[in-house]
Amino acid sequence: MRLLDLGSGQITVLPEEKGRTFGSTDWSPDGKWIAVVSAAVKERYYQLDAMEIVLLEVGSWQKRRIAVDESFKSSPFFSADGKTVYYFKGKIRTSGKTPASRYDLYAVDLAGGMETRLTHEEFYAAAKGDETNATVLFSATPNFDKRFKDAQGKESRDALFSLDKVTGRLSHLPIDQRSGIFNFSDPLRDWAGNLYFIAAKVRAGGNYLWFLVRANGDGTQAEVLTELPISMEFDIAGNTGEIYVMDKEGKELIFRRLAVLAAH
């Protein structure tokens, strides 16, 4: 795992334990910690029953393990106040196209270390999102017996969900699809509550293109901000509102700052 200083351009390779690798990162709101998935690697393969959620202290790179059971773990992200880390726990598969399935959302209280299961949906797949004082927002693929149609009449594979922290009620968040977008993932919100997420769109010939989209907090007035290469991600700088996306120039991977700003 590498850390890029956007001011100087310096890249730092972060120290990893022998036989393990880091991935699926998220910064704490105060910038002092990074939440990661730490996975054991044997003969170049991830050991699915040896995955941990770990906090790295920025600078010293000391590690604090906060989730260490034998389940498949993915997509950790901090609460807005930095006191909780959310992540998805899945069940390892012995067959099929994906290494794990039946994901649910868990929360780890960092003060006491207590872990709480927040959903009982057994999602086919799930990806990280964000949290405010009221709700947790994330993307997931419903399990087969809970699939539903989106506004285009397509089976919704990747959809956005909102979990009310007080009532525990889980709701599907509908998105304005008049521009032809579908399959929504990796949602973030700015300080005004606007949504930012990745969406697909069909181009001529039937292939998909991927875009970064912004919408109102209720999913209305969705607008495309930029096209993204497949598997590329984005992030928002909370103190400046700058939006950074991963991109490519030829064979080189780059980071690009958009002209538009998020509310901050």
Backbone as CSV, one residue per row, in Angstrom:
resi,resn,N_x,N_y,N_z,CA_x,CA_y,CA_z,C_x,C_y,C_z
1,MET,0.845,-1.182,0.000,0.000,0.000,0.000,0.882,1.235,0.000
2,ARG,0.467,2.266,-0.754,1.261,3.470,-0.921,0.476,4.716,-0.531
3,LEU,1.203,5.704,-0.032,0.621,6.979,0.376,1.196,8.075,-0.508
4,LEU,0.315,8.790,-1.223,0.740,9.871,-2.118,0.494,11.209,-1.458
5,ASP,1.552,12.013,-1.290,1.432,13.382,-0.807,1.077,14.265,-2.001
6,LEU,-0.135,14.805,-2.012,-0.596,15.579,-3.162,0.146,16.895,-3.314
7,GLY,0.716,17.407,-2.226,1.459,18.651,-2.320,2.830,18.469,-2.948
8,SER,3.572,17.462,-2.462,4.944,17.258,-2.928,5.058,16.221,-4.032
9,GLY,4.036,15.372,-4.166,4.115,14.279,-5.129,4.891,13.081,-4.616
10,GLN,5.358,13.143,-3.374,6.139,12.046,-2.814,5.236,10.851,-2.516
11,ILE,5.728,9.658,-2.840,5.001,8.424,-2.588,5.753,7.625,-1.527
12,THR,5.031,7.239,-0.477,5.604,6.449,0.610,4.985,5.066,0.602
13,VAL,5.834,4.040,0.625,5.357,2.663,0.721,5.175,2.335,2.203
14,LEU,3.966,1.972,2.604,3.684,1.712,4.007,4.170,0.320,4.403
15,PRO,4.718,0.201,5.608,5.239,-1.104,6.045,4.108,-2.102,6.283
16,GLU,4.305,-3.313,5.797,3.337,-4.380,5.987,3.983,-5.544,6.730
17,GLU,3.150,-6.314,7.418,3.655,-7.505,8.078,4.040,-8.554,7.034
18,LYS,5.069,-9.327,7.347,5.457,-10.397,6.450,4.302,-11.380,6.296
19,GLY,3.991,-11.711,5.054,2.927,-12.661,4.781,1.538,-12.071,4.777
20,ARG,1.429,-10.723,4.872,0.119,-10.071,4.842,0.170,-8.885,3.891
21,THR,-0.991,-8.444,3.444,-1.084,-7.274,2.584,-2.280,-6.433,2.998
22,PHE,-2.214,-5.111,2.754,-3.280,-4.183,3.123,-4.105,-3.802,1.899
23,GLY,-5.370,-3.471,2.140,-6.227,-2.974,1.070,-7.499,-2.381,1.636
24,SER,-8.342,-1.829,0.748,-9.669,-1.303,1.111,-9.562,-0.274,2.236
25,THR,-8.958,0.871,1.929,-8.595,1.861,2.946,-9.683,2.909,3.169
26,ASP,-9.646,3.518,4.380,-10.505,4.658,4.682,-9.829,5.517,5.746
27,TRP,-9.781,6.838,5.521,-9.175,7.776,6.463,-10.151,8.109,7.590
28,SER,-9.630,8.272,8.797,-10.455,8.796,9.892,-10.707,10.280,9.657
29,PRO,-11.797,10.831,10.191,-12.109,12.248,9.961,-11.010,13.206,10.406
30,ASP,-10.259,12.851,11.462,-9.181,13.735,11.922,-7.858,13.476,11.225
31,GLY,-7.820,12.517,10.293,-6.619,12.239,9.522,-5.525,11.512,10.276
32,LYS,-5.814,11.001,11.483,-4.784,10.368,12.305,-4.715,8.854,12.133
33,TRP,-5.745,8.260,11.537,-5.801,6.818,11.405,-6.273,6.431,10.000
34,ILE,-5.863,5.253,9.562,-6.373,4.660,8.329,-6.906,3.277,8.667
35,ALA,-8.155,3.022,8.320,-8.731,1.688,8.476,-8.445,0.876,7.223
36,VAL,-7.985,-0.356,7.395,-7.646,-1.212,6.259,-8.105,-2.640,6.525
37,VAL,-8.227,-3.409,5.448,-8.330,-4.855,5.549,-6.920,-5.417,5.454
38,SER,-6.524,-6.190,6.433,-5.232,-6.879,6.420,-5.498,-8.349,6.125
39,ALA,-4.953,-8.835,5.019,-5.221,-10.213,4.597,-3.931,-11.011,4.546
40,ALA,-3.972,-12.231,5.068,-2.837,-13.131,4.944,-2.743,-13.620,3.496
41,VAL,-1.511,-13.749,3.013,-1.269,-14.207,1.643,-0.356,-15.432,1.689
42,LYS,-0.764,-16.478,0.999,0.032,-17.700,0.923,0.086,-18.152,-0.516
43,GLU,1.308,-18.263,-1.041,1.510,-18.653,-2.432,0.706,-17.763,-3.376
44,ARG,0.714,-16.450,-3.054,0.096,-15.382,-3.851,-1.438,-15.403,-3.824
45,TYR,-2.023,-16.150,-2.921,-3.480,-16.185,-2.782,-3.876,-15.649,-1.406
46,TYR,-4.964,-14.850,-1.390,-5.508,-14.393,-0.115,-6.044,-15.582,0.674
47,GLN,-5.776,-15.587,1.965,-6.353,-16.588,2.849,-7.641,-16.002,3.435
48,LEU,-8.766,-16.441,2.920,-10.042,-15.803,3.225,-10.438,-15.927,4.687
49,ASP,-9.899,-16.931,5.382,-10.225,-17.099,6.795,-9.207,-16.430,7.708
50,ALA,-8.342,-15.592,7.122,-7.313,-14.901,7.912,-7.288,-13.419,7.560
51,MET,-8.462,-12.806,7.539,-8.602,-11.387,7.231,-8.934,-10.623,8.503
52,GLU,-8.365,-9.437,8.635,-8.565,-8.615,9.829,-8.911,-7.185,9.416
53,ILE,-9.656,-6.494,10.260,-9.814,-5.049,10.126,-8.818,-4.410,11.084
54,VAL,-7.953,-3.551,10.537,-6.837,-2.991,11.293,-6.847,-1.475,11.157
55,LEU,-6.505,-0.781,12.243,-6.279,0.661,12.198,-4.779,0.915,12.169
56,LEU,-4.331,1.769,11.251,-2.937,2.186,11.170,-2.826,3.623,11.650
57,GLU,-1.947,3.865,12.608,-1.709,5.225,13.077,-0.796,5.931,12.080
58,VAL,-1.275,7.043,11.534,-0.531,7.744,10.492,0.793,8.282,11.058
59,GLY,1.872,7.990,10.385,3.203,8.438,10.811,3.986,7.332,11.472
60,SER,3.483,6.803,12.587,4.173,5.702,13.263,3.864,4.362,12.608
61,TRP,2.683,4.275,11.980,2.181,3.066,11.315,2.022,1.897,12.269
62,GLN,1.843,2.223,13.558,1.505,1.190,14.525,0.107,0.654,14.222
63,LYS,-0.110,-0.631,14.498,-1.350,-1.300,14.119,-2.223,-1.584,15.336
64,ARG,-3.517,-1.405,15.150,-4.494,-1.815,16.157,-5.525,-2.700,15.478
65,ARG,-5.577,-3.954,15.862,-6.533,-4.893,15.276,-7.876,-4.750,15.980
66,ILE,-8.943,-4.546,15.197,-10.258,-4.338,15.814,-11.270,-5.412,15.440
67,ALA,-10.969,-6.249,14.442,-11.859,-7.358,14.070,-10.991,-8.486,13.537
68,VAL,-10.978,-9.620,14.242,-9.969,-10.644,13.944,-10.535,-12.061,13.864
69,ASP,-11.852,-12.232,13.761,-12.363,-13.601,13.666,-12.094,-14.169,12.270
70,GLU,-12.560,-15.386,12.004,-12.202,-16.086,10.773,-13.144,-15.800,9.606
71,SER,-13.981,-14.802,9.714,-14.909,-14.475,8.631,-14.211,-13.671,7.534
72,PHE,-14.847,-13.631,6.356,-14.405,-12.757,5.267,-14.818,-11.323,5.608
73,LYS,-13.893,-10.376,5.468,-14.157,-8.985,5.864,-13.815,-8.050,4.712
74,SER,-14.571,-6.952,4.589,-14.314,-6.005,3.502,-14.828,-4.621,3.856
75,SER,-14.303,-3.632,3.142,-14.849,-2.272,3.056,-15.036,-1.556,4.384
76,PRO,-13.984,-1.407,5.204,-14.151,-0.634,6.444,-14.299,0.857,6.158
77,PHE,-15.101,1.557,6.975,-15.188,3.012,6.874,-15.562,3.600,8.227
78,PHE,-15.062,4.812,8.481,-15.255,5.487,9.765,-16.608,6.181,9.845
79,SER,-17.085,6.329,11.070,-18.222,7.208,11.325,-17.766,8.657,11.224
80,ALA,-18.728,9.572,11.143,-18.395,10.991,10.994,-17.630,11.535,12.196
81,ASP,-17.869,10.975,13.384,-17.159,11.451,14.574,-15.882,10.661,14.862
82,GLY,-15.586,9.664,14.029,-14.357,8.898,14.191,-14.373,7.893,15.321
83,LYS,-15.530,7.687,15.959,-15.599,6.811,17.122,-16.003,5.375,16.791
84,THR,-16.417,5.156,15.560,-16.900,3.838,15.144,-16.312,3.506,13.779
85,VAL,-16.009,2.226,13.570,-15.646,1.736,12.242,-16.689,0.718,11.814
86,TYR,-17.227,0.926,10.623,-18.171,-0.004,10.024,-17.426,-0.883,9.030
87,TYR,-17.898,-2.115,8.864,-17.345,-2.972,7.821,-18.361,-4.061,7.502
88,PHE,-18.102,-4.788,6.405,-18.978,-5.870,6.002,-18.319,-7.211,6.278
89,LYS,-19.122,-8.106,6.838,-18.671,-9.465,7.119,-19.466,-10.414,6.234
90,GLY,-18.748,-11.281,5.511,-19.405,-12.224,4.622,-19.069,-13.654,4.960
91,LYS,-19.806,-14.560,4.329,-19.567,-15.986,4.516,-18.765,-16.519,3.334
92,ILE,-17.693,-17.229,3.643,-16.813,-17.760,2.610,-17.545,-18.815,1.796
93,ARG,-17.373,-18.746,0.470,-18.014,-19.705,-0.427,-17.019,-20.788,-0.829
94,THR,-17.520,-21.994,-1.012,-16.684,-23.096,-1.498,-16.842,-23.304,-2.993
95,SER,-17.825,-22.600,-3.612,-18.015,-22.657,-5.055,-18.681,-21.361,-5.496
96,GLY,-18.676,-21.124,-6.821,-19.275,-19.894,-7.330,-18.226,-18.917,-7.820
97,LYS,-18.685,-17.771,-8.334,-17.796,-16.805,-8.963,-17.146,-15.838,-7.986
98,THR,-17.683,-15.710,-6.796,-17.133,-14.770,-5.819,-16.588,-15.530,-4.608
99,PRO,-15.543,-14.992,-3.957,-14.944,-15.707,-2.822,-15.835,-15.773,-1.596
100,ALA,-16.761,-14.823,-1.480,-17.658,-14.799,-0.321,-18.991,-14.193,-0.738
101,SER,-19.996,-14.352,0.108,-21.313,-13.791,-0.141,-22.018,-13.659,1.205
102,ARG,-23.321,-13.349,1.159,-24.138,-13.204,2.368,-23.500,-12.210,3.349
103,TYR,-23.310,-10.987,2.836,-22.685,-9.919,3.618,-23.697,-9.207,4.502
104,ASP,-23.228,-8.801,5.673,-24.003,-7.900,6.517,-23.082,-6.845,7.119
105,LEU,-23.707,-5.736,7.527,-22.966,-4.591,8.053,-22.757,-4.738,9.553
106,TYR,-21.525,-4.495,9.989,-21.159,-4.545,11.404,-20.533,-3.217,11.808
107,ALA,-20.603,-2.904,13.095,-19.990,-1.693,13.648,-19.121,-2.075,14.832
108,VAL,-17.923,-1.460,14.895,-17.017,-1.663,16.025,-16.870,-0.343,16.760
109,ASP,-17.260,-0.321,18.041,-17.067,0.852,18.888,-15.596,0.907,19.293
110,LEU,-14.887,1.968,18.895,-13.448,2.005,19.102,-13.053,2.239,20.551
111,ALA,-13.925,2.816,21.336,-13.603,3.046,22.747,-13.614,1.742,23.534
112,GLY,-14.649,0.933,23.319,-14.777,-0.294,24.092,-14.452,-1.562,23.344
113,GLY,-14.348,-1.457,22.005,-14.045,-2.634,21.206,-15.228,-3.533,20.928
114,MET,-16.441,-3.140,21.347,-17.612,-3.990,21.145,-18.052,-3.965,19.690
115,GLU,-18.373,-5.140,19.157,-18.848,-5.262,17.777,-20.345,-5.552,17.778
116,THR,-21.073,-4.885,16.852,-22.521,-5.044,16.763,-22.916,-5.317,15.320
117,ARG,-23.761,-6.317,15.125,-24.308,-6.578,13.790,-25.491,-5.642,13.559
118,LEU,-25.481,-4.928,12.420,-26.496,-3.909,12.163,-27.553,-4.343,11.159
119,THR,-27.242,-5.252,10.253,-28.225,-5.717,9.270,-28.304,-7.238,9.311
120,HIS,-29.417,-7.751,8.791,-29.633,-9.201,8.689,-30.209,-9.500,7.307
121,GLU,-29.525,-8.979,6.296,-30.006,-9.071,4.923,-29.297,-10.153,4.111
122,GLU,-28.099,-10.535,4.503,-27.274,-11.478,3.747,-27.168,-11.042,2.282
123,PHE,-26.661,-9.814,2.077,-26.475,-9.276,0.731,-25.546,-10.168,-0.089
124,TYR,-25.832,-10.258,-1.389,-24.947,-11.017,-2.280,-23.567,-10.367,-2.359
125,ALA,-23.545,-9.037,-2.374,-22.297,-8.273,-2.373,-22.557,-6.941,-1.687
126,ALA,-21.494,-6.283,-1.196,-21.654,-4.996,-0.513,-20.359,-4.211,-0.618
127,ALA,-20.471,-2.890,-0.552,-19.294,-2.024,-0.646,-19.464,-0.849,0.299
128,LYS,-18.346,-0.214,0.627,-18.356,0.795,1.680,-19.118,2.058,1.294
129,GLY,-19.491,2.817,2.299,-20.198,4.066,2.096,-19.748,5.101,3.091
130,ASP,-20.712,5.768,3.726,-20.352,6.748,4.751,-21.458,6.813,5.800
131,GLU,-21.195,7.612,6.839,-22.115,7.710,7.963,-22.240,9.154,8.410
132,THR,-23.452,9.530,8.810,-23.680,10.810,9.464,-24.235,10.507,10.852
133,ASN,-24.619,11.541,11.573,-25.188,11.315,12.904,-26.493,10.534,12.856
134,ALA,-27.173,10.550,11.715,-28.498,9.927,11.636,-28.509,8.610,10.885
135,THR,-27.724,8.487,9.808,-27.841,7.322,8.928,-26.482,6.798,8.485
136,VAL,-26.488,5.518,8.122,-25.345,4.890,7.452,-25.772,4.616,6.018
137,LEU,-24.967,5.067,5.070,-25.269,4.908,3.648,-24.244,3.961,3.035
138,PHE,-24.704,2.996,2.235,-23.773,2.067,1.590,-24.413,1.488,0.334
139,SER,-23.619,0.779,-0.453,-24.134,0.125,-1.648,-24.065,-1.382,-1.458
140,ALA,-25.035,-2.091,-2.037,-25.076,-3.539,-1.890,-25.931,-4.146,-2.996
141,THR,-25.721,-5.433,-3.222,-26.537,-6.215,-4.141,-27.448,-7.110,-3.319
142,PRO,-28.761,-6.936,-3.420,-29.657,-7.770,-2.620,-29.484,-9.248,-2.952
143,ASN,-29.732,-10.105,-1.961,-29.714,-11.529,-2.206,-30.831,-11.894,-3.172
144,PHE,-30.738,-13.072,-3.782,-31.625,-13.409,-4.887,-33.097,-13.351,-4.516
145,ASP,-33.458,-13.720,-3.313,-34.868,-13.719,-2.936,-35.384,-12.344,-2.540
146,LYS,-34.492,-11.319,-2.602,-34.895,-9.954,-2.252,-34.616,-8.959,-3.375
147,ARG,-34.359,-9.453,-4.568,-34.092,-8.567,-5.699,-35.332,-7.745,-6.048
148,PHE,-35.106,-6.548,-6.630,-36.217,-5.696,-7.043,-35.830,-4.987,-8.322
149,LYS,-36.800,-4.382,-8.981,-36.574,-3.677,-10.235,-36.280,-2.208,-9.967
150,ASP,-35.340,-1.630,-10.773,-35.062,-0.209,-10.636,-35.997,0.579,-11.551
151,ALA,-35.742,1.882,-11.666,-36.636,2.747,-12.443,-36.620,2.430,-13.929
152,GLN,-35.608,1.708,-14.407,-35.532,1.312,-15.810,-36.133,-0.073,-16.045
153,GLY,-36.623,-0.680,-14.977,-37.175,-2.017,-15.108,-36.135,-3.114,-15.066
154,LYS,-34.860,-2.726,-14.787,-33.790,-3.718,-14.692,-33.718,-4.265,-13.271
155,GLU,-33.284,-5.511,-13.148,-33.035,-6.060,-11.829,-31.894,-5.295,-11.188
156,SER,-32.123,-4.754,-10.013,-31.154,-3.872,-9.375,-30.038,-4.701,-8.739
157,ARG,-28.876,-4.692,-9.373,-27.743,-5.458,-8.854,-26.986,-4.661,-7.796
158,ASP,-26.599,-3.443,-8.131,-25.927,-2.562,-7.174,-26.863,-1.403,-6.867
159,ALA,-27.280,-1.306,-5.615,-28.227,-0.272,-5.207,-27.708,0.412,-3.957
160,LEU,-28.260,1.591,-3.660,-27.875,2.337,-2.467,-28.902,2.088,-1.367
161,PHE,-28.390,1.926,-0.141,-29.243,1.660,1.015,-28.885,2.616,2.139
162,SER,-29.906,2.993,2.910,-29.732,3.885,4.042,-30.241,3.185,5.302
163,LEU,-29.407,3.144,6.335,-29.767,2.525,7.606,-29.961,3.606,8.650
164,ASP,-31.166,3.707,9.189,-31.462,4.663,10.255,-30.818,4.159,11.546
165,LYS,-29.933,4.949,12.130,-29.190,4.501,13.300,-30.046,4.417,14.554
166,VAL,-31.137,5.168,14.598,-31.996,5.157,15.785,-32.976,3.992,15.744
167,THR,-33.678,3.836,14.624,-34.719,2.815,14.521,-34.199,1.484,13.990
168,GLY,-33.040,1.505,13.319,-32.529,0.297,12.695,-33.205,-0.037,11.377
169,ARG,-34.042,0.858,10.874,-34.779,0.607,9.634,-33.855,0.770,8.432
170,LEU,-33.870,-0.227,7.545,-33.066,-0.209,6.328,-33.954,0.137,5.140
171,SER,-33.538,1.138,4.342,-34.349,1.595,3.217,-33.518,1.617,1.945
172,HIS,-34.152,1.251,0.834,-33.535,1.434,-0.478,-33.650,2.895,-0.876
173,LEU,-32.559,3.494,-1.352,-32.556,4.898,-1.768,-32.682,4.967,-3.286
174,PRO,-33.835,5.356,-3.813,-34.009,5.439,-5.270,-33.229,6.608,-5.852
175,ILE,-32.709,6.412,-7.062,-31.906,7.422,-7.745,-32.596,7.840,-9.041
176,ASP,-32.527,9.126,-9.355,-33.028,9.663,-10.623,-32.248,9.016,-11.776
177,GLN,-32.934,8.213,-12.593,-32.271,7.467,-13.666,-32.625,7.968,-15.058
178,ARG,-33.122,9.198,-15.160,-33.543,9.712,-16.469,-32.393,9.845,-17.455
179,SER,-31.155,9.934,-16.951,-29.993,10.030,-17.847,-29.508,8.662,-18.309
180,GLY,-30.172,7.596,-17.856,-29.789,6.256,-18.281,-28.815,5.550,-17.355
181,ILE,-28.493,6.145,-16.212,-27.539,5.525,-15.295,-28.193,4.399,-14.497
182,PHE,-27.370,3.462,-14.055,-27.841,2.350,-13.230,-26.631,1.748,-12.511
183,ASN,-26.867,0.752,-11.657,-25.797,0.085,-10.900,-24.961,1.094,-10.104
184,PHE,-25.418,1.412,-8.916,-24.820,2.479,-8.109,-23.956,1.896,-6.993
185,SER,-22.774,2.482,-6.789,-21.864,1.951,-5.768,-21.006,3.051,-5.167
186,ASP,-20.354,2.728,-4.045,-19.360,3.574,-3.372,-19.881,4.973,-3.048
187,PRO,-21.010,5.098,-2.374,-21.572,6.434,-2.121,-20.817,7.204,-1.038
188,LEU,-20.715,8.512,-1.247,-20.218,9.446,-0.244,-21.164,10.644,-0.206
189,ARG,-21.166,11.365,0.924,-21.951,12.591,1.038,-21.039,13.733,1.426
190,ASP,-21.357,14.946,0.907,-20.601,16.121,1.330,-21.304,16.758,2.531
191,TRP,-20.773,17.898,2.997,-21.300,18.506,4.223,-22.715,19.046,4.058
192,ALA,-23.155,19.231,2.797,-24.530,19.681,2.555,-25.493,18.512,2.354
193,GLY,-24.977,17.275,2.391,-25.822,16.101,2.222,-25.976,15.630,0.792
194,ASN,-25.277,16.273,-0.173,-25.347,15.816,-1.552,-24.675,14.450,-1.688
195,LEU,-25.196,13.625,-2.597,-24.667,12.287,-2.831,-23.656,12.294,-3.970
196,TYR,-22.614,11.496,-3.823,-21.646,11.235,-4.884,-21.479,9.718,-4.956
197,PHE,-21.535,9.158,-6.153,-21.443,7.707,-6.280,-21.026,7.347,-7.704
198,ILE,-20.636,6.095,-7.884,-20.257,5.583,-9.195,-21.470,4.891,-9.812
199,ALA,-21.694,5.125,-11.101,-22.824,4.533,-11.803,-22.392,4.090,-13.193
200,ALA,-23.141,3.148,-13.740,-22.884,2.642,-15.090,-23.894,3.229,-16.072
201,LYS,-23.514,3.166,-17.345,-24.393,3.604,-18.414,-24.040,2.794,-19.656
202,VAL,-25.058,2.360,-20.403,-24.807,1.544,-21.587,-24.422,2.444,-22.754
203,ARG,-23.362,2.054,-23.470,-22.993,2.782,-24.681,-23.336,1.931,-25.904
204,ALA,-23.190,2.514,-27.074,-23.484,1.797,-28.314,-22.665,0.511,-28.370
205,GLY,-23.323,-0.566,-28.730,-22.648,-1.852,-28.762,-22.930,-2.697,-27.539
206,GLY,-23.527,-2.082,-26.511,-23.932,-2.842,-25.351,-22.955,-2.859,-24.201
207,ASN,-21.749,-2.298,-24.394,-20.788,-2.266,-23.295,-21.133,-1.164,-22.306
208,TYR,-20.588,-1.279,-21.100,-20.841,-0.289,-20.063,-19.738,0.761,-20.036
209,LEU,-20.115,1.992,-19.701,-19.181,3.038,-19.287,-19.497,3.364,-17.833
210,TRP,-18.490,3.865,-17.109,-18.660,4.165,-15.686,-18.445,5.645,-15.444
211,PHE,-19.228,6.225,-14.527,-19.209,7.661,-14.298,-19.276,7.967,-12.805
212,LEU,-18.728,9.123,-12.435,-18.958,9.691,-11.116,-20.165,10.601,-11.227
213,VAL,-21.133,10.391,-10.341,-22.419,11.098,-10.404,-22.652,11.837,-9.091
214,ARG,-23.258,13.019,-9.189,-23.697,13.760,-8.012,-25.213,13.907,-8.064
215,ALA,-25.862,13.777,-6.884,-27.310,13.934,-6.806,-27.671,14.603,-5.489
216,ASN,-28.907,15.063,-5.401,-29.401,15.560,-4.124,-29.422,14.415,-3.104
217,GLY,-29.561,14.765,-1.849,-29.537,13.770,-0.802,-30.642,12.740,-0.893
218,ASP,-31.745,13.082,-1.572,-32.846,12.139,-1.735,-32.765,11.382,-3.057
219,GLY,-31.648,11.548,-3.784,-31.453,10.821,-5.023,-31.952,11.515,-6.268
220,THR,-32.572,12.701,-6.129,-33.095,13.427,-7.281,-31.997,14.265,-7.937
221,GLN,-32.284,14.713,-9.181,-31.406,15.598,-9.948,-29.981,15.045,-10.053
222,ALA,-29.876,13.800,-10.463,-28.564,13.182,-10.641,-27.881,13.761,-11.875
223,GLU,-26.611,14.130,-11.729,-25.839,14.675,-12.844,-24.471,14.009,-12.907
224,VAL,-24.027,13.717,-14.125,-22.719,13.099,-14.329,-21.636,14.163,-14.201
225,LEU,-20.614,13.885,-13.387,-19.497,14.812,-13.220,-18.322,14.469,-14.129
226,THR,-18.029,13.178,-14.287,-16.909,12.784,-15.129,-16.996,11.302,-15.414
227,GLU,-16.374,10.877,-16.505,-16.272,9.455,-16.816,-15.107,8.851,-16.046
228,LEU,-15.239,7.593,-15.662,-14.197,6.884,-14.928,-13.817,5.610,-15.680
229,PRO,-12.527,5.274,-15.747,-12.160,3.953,-16.254,-12.716,2.882,-15.333
230,ILE,-12.948,1.688,-15.852,-13.502,0.615,-15.054,-12.609,0.315,-13.854
231,SER,-13.233,0.060,-12.714,-12.567,-0.283,-11.450,-11.858,0.899,-10.790
232,MET,-11.990,2.113,-11.334,-11.367,3.272,-10.713,-12.297,3.851,-9.649
233,GLU,-11.714,4.545,-8.676,-12.489,5.050,-7.555,-12.324,6.564,-7.415
234,PHE,-12.949,7.137,-6.371,-12.874,8.574,-6.130,-12.896,8.820,-4.636
235,ASP,-12.590,10.054,-4.242,-12.714,10.449,-2.847,-12.890,11.951,-2.774
236,ILE,-13.367,12.415,-1.620,-13.613,13.833,-1.391,-12.786,14.292,-0.200
237,ALA,-12.035,15.389,-0.373,-11.286,15.979,0.732,-12.254,16.775,1.598
238,GLY,-12.464,16.324,2.837,-13.479,16.925,3.679,-13.214,18.372,4.039
239,ASN,-11.935,18.775,4.157,-11.637,20.150,4.586,-11.639,21.150,3.436
240,THR,-11.501,20.674,2.181,-11.456,21.595,1.038,-12.576,21.357,0.031
241,GLY,-13.222,20.201,0.079,-14.243,19.876,-0.902,-13.698,19.420,-2.237
242,GLU,-12.385,19.282,-2.361,-11.795,18.831,-3.621,-12.158,17.371,-3.877
243,ILE,-12.463,17.073,-5.128,-12.856,15.723,-5.526,-11.731,15.146,-6.387
244,TYR,-11.213,14.010,-5.965,-10.132,13.339,-6.694,-10.646,12.029,-7.265
245,VAL,-10.278,11.751,-8.508,-10.663,10.497,-9.150,-9.414,9.797,-9.671
246,MET,-9.485,8.488,-9.716,-8.428,7.706,-10.342,-8.687,7.667,-11.834
247,ASP,-7.612,7.740,-12.624,-7.745,7.792,-14.072,-6.510,7.153,-14.696
248,LYS,-6.480,7.136,-16.012,-5.333,6.581,-16.727,-4.905,7.516,-17.841
249,GLU,-3.594,7.611,-18.026,-3.010,8.259,-19.200,-2.138,7.213,-19.872
250,GLY,-2.642,6.645,-20.955,-1.951,5.519,-21.567,-1.982,4.335,-20.611
251,LYS,-0.806,3.850,-20.247,-0.721,2.736,-19.302,-0.452,3.209,-17.881
252,GLU,-0.357,4.526,-17.699,-0.014,5.061,-16.387,-1.272,5.376,-15.576
253,LEU,-1.274,4.959,-14.316,-2.355,5.289,-13.400,-2.110,6.666,-12.803
254,ILE,-3.110,7.551,-12.845,-2.955,8.908,-12.334,-4.113,9.247,-11.404
255,PHE,-3.954,10.359,-10.669,-5.021,10.925,-9.852,-5.360,12.288,-10.430
256,ARG,-6.638,12.519,-10.638,-7.091,13.747,-11.282,-8.027,14.500,-10.340
257,ARG,-7.818,15.819,-10.207,-8.688,16.648,-9.389,-9.717,17.317,-10.284
258,LEU,-10.987,17.190,-9.921,-12.040,17.798,-10.716,-12.126,19.293,-10.473
259,ALA,-12.662,20.013,-11.434,-12.838,21.459,-11.294,-13.959,21.776,-10.320
260,VAL,-14.972,20.910,-10.260,-16.105,21.125,-9.364,-15.710,20.763,-7.937
261,LEU,-16.278,21.468,-6.965,-16.019,21.198,-5.562,-17.270,20.635,-4.886
262,ALA,-17.051,19.814,-3.870,-18.132,19.365,-3.000,-18.313,20.368,-1.879
263,ALA,-19.503,20.412,-1.309,-19.745,21.293,-0.157,-18.867,20.844,1.008
264,HIS,-18.273,21.819,1.707,-17.354,21.491,2.795,-17.435,22.558,3.890
